[in-house]
Amino acid sequence: MKKRGAFEFSFSWLFALIVGAIILFLAIIFISKFSSTQANIQDTQNAKEISVLLNPLETGFEESGKVVLTLPTSSQISTRCSYLEDFGKQTLYLRGENYKKYSETATGISFNNKYIFLESNLEGKNFYIFSKPFNFPFKIATLNYLIPMSQNYCFMGTYSDIREIKEELDKVNLSNFETASSMDGCSEKSKKICFNKNDAECSILVDTHDYSIEKKDSPNAPTVNYEGNMALMFAGIFSDSALYECQLQRLLKRASLLADLYYKKSFMDQHLNCAPSSVTDNLLAFELLSLNIDDSNGLSLLSPTVKNLELNNPSGCPLW
């Protein structure tokens, strides 16, 4: 009898342990899924916060601007760009840190009227977003650059090479930007952006003669062209080449539409003896050319037309 009772007692305990283990297992699954859902909700809110922060930068009239982005936890930020439909779109993905790991699923938010440039898979909690209008020759859009506050950037070159760059950086006034005439003037762990120099420590090479940007820290990345435009130069520096080329195609589509609007306006101004026919002809050429450029190397084809428009925009009744 004692043996039978001991057996029943042991079986009851065994059954209770199995049931308890199953309940615990289900509870862990529920908590894990709930935690993942909450993390995705937080990531979505953080992505929307970036969109909200960009609004004053894009609606202001200042030449440059900046905002600080502080996320609740360390996050990984990536992006995807498409230029196939209308003006294309950009999708920003955030993966917040959860239990010392980034979320398995990235939550995305898409924009069809914003242009954010960033390097692949940025990581951090605190970021700067600074902006500059892209004029070519009229304003096409505001370009936004997303960079981690933990990374220092040293713009290195002779005074004549970086004079305008330094003036622009002084306007933005970011704590992680520095300028130097030699490597000795750059902080040790800074990312070196070298102008017209090819030093062994340079991460990025900017040639102000042929307007090219080469990423030495990404040897397989193709060289991109910025055609002497400072807004595009910053875009090429602070993003990978694939994102830069895609965003450029989106910008050129927008530029073509704006050129068409100015072209129609110039016809009306001609009746007022205000807009010369040369402006109208150049606007039509710009509209057509901008839709037939495959990559940044083709920007040089637009350059003569852009210069003509800059020179001939009538001062009495300017088109833009």
C-alpha positions, 0 to 999 in steps of 0.5 A, spaced: 500 500 500 505 504 501 508 503 494 502 504 491 501 511 495 508 513 493 507 512 486 500 516 486 504 521 489 510 521 485 505 521 478 501 527 481 507 531 482 510 529 475 503 531 472 503 538 476 511 539 473 509 538 466 503 542 466 507 548 470 512 547 464 507 548 459 504 554 462 510 557 463 512 556 456 506 559 453 507 565 458 514 566 455 511 566 448 506 571 450 510 575 453 515 575 448 510 576 442 507 582 447 514 585 448 515 584 440 509 588 439 510 593 443 517 594 440 514 595 433 509 600 436 515 604 439 519 603 433 513 606 429 513 612 433 520 613 433 520 613 425 514 618 425 518 623 430 523 623 425 518 626 420 515 631 425 522 633 426 523 634 419 517 639 418 520 645 420 527 644 416 523 644 410 518 649 411 523 654 413 527 660 409 533 659 412 539 657 408 541 651 413 538 648 419 539 642 424 535 638 429 537 633 435 534 626 434 534 623 441 531 616 441 528 612 447 533 606 446 539 605 442 537 603 435 539 601 428 536 606 422 536 603 415 533 606 409 530 603 402 529 608 396 525 607 390 524 612 384 520 608 379 513 611 381 511 618 380 516 622 384 518 615 388 519 614 395 523 613 401 522 608 407 525 609 413 526 603 418 528 603 425 529 597 429 530 599 437 534 595 442 530 590 446 534 586 451 540 588 448 538 585 441 535 589 436 528 588 434 528 582 429 523 586 424 524 593 422 518 598 422 518 602 416 515 609 415 515 612 407 515 619 405 514 621 397 516 628 399 522 628 403 529 626 402 533 623 407 541 621 406 544 617 411 549 611 411 547 604 411 545 601 418 546 607 422 546 605 430 546 609 436 541 613 440 543 620 439 543 623 432 543 630 428 539 632 422 541 638 418 539 640 412 540 644 406 536 647 400 538 643 393 538 649 388 539 647 381 538 653 379 531 654 382 530 650 389 528 643 388 527 640 395 530 641 402 536 635 403 536 632 410 542 629 412 542 624 418 548 623 422 550 619 429 552 624 434 557 619 437 561 620 430 566 625 429 567 628 422 574 632 420 573 636 413 581 636 411 584 640 406 587 647 404 584 653 406 582 655 399 579 648 398 575 648 404 573 655 405 566 655 403 565 648 406 568 651 413 563 657 412 557 652 411 559 648 417 560 654 421 552 656 419 550 649 421 554 649 428 555 641 429 559 639 435 562 633 431 564 637 425 571 639 425 576 642 419 583 642 419 589 643 414 592 637 415 591 630 418 595 632 425 589 637 426 584 632 426 581 628 432 584 621 432 577 617 431 574 622 426 572 620 419 577 624 415 573 627 409 579 629 404 579 635 399 583 634 393 588 629 397 589 622 397 592 621 404 592 613 407 588 615 413 582 618 408 575 615 409 572 619 403 575 623 397 572 629 395 575 632 388 573 639 387 575 639 380 571 634 377 566 634 382 567 627 384 566 623 391 570 616 392 569 612 399 575 609 400 572 605 406 567 602 401 572 600 396 566 597 392 562 603 392 562 607 385 564 614 385 559 619 385 558 626 382 556 632 385 557 637 379 559 643 384 553 643 388 554 643 396 547 640 398 549 634 393 556 634 396 554 633 403 549 628 400 554 624 397 558 624 403 553 622 408 550 616 404 552 610 400 552 611 393 546 607 391 542 611 396 545 617 393 543 615 386 536 613 387 535 620 391 538 624 385 533 620 380 527 622 385 530 629 385 531 630 377 523 628 377 521 633 381 526 638 378 523 636 371 516 638 373 518 644 376 521 646 370 515 645 366 511 650 371 516 655 370 516 654 363 509 655 362 510 661 367 515 664 362 510 664 356 505 669 360 511 673 362 513 674 355 507 678 354 509 683 359 516 683 355 519 680 362 522 674 360 527 673 355 525 667 350 532 664 352 530 663 359 524 659 356 528 655 351 533 653 357 527 651 361 524 646 356 531 644 355 532 643 362 525 639 363 527 634 358 534 633 359 533 632 367 528 626 365 534 622 361 539 622 366 541 615 368 546 617 374 550 622 377 555 622 372 550 625 367 549 631 371 554 635 367 550 635 361 545 639 365 550 644 368 551 649 362 543 649 362 543 651 369 548 656 368 544 659 363 538 659 367 542 662 373 544 668 369 538 669 365 533 669 370 530 676 369 531 681 375 525 685 374 520 679 374 524 673 377 521 666 375 524 663 382 
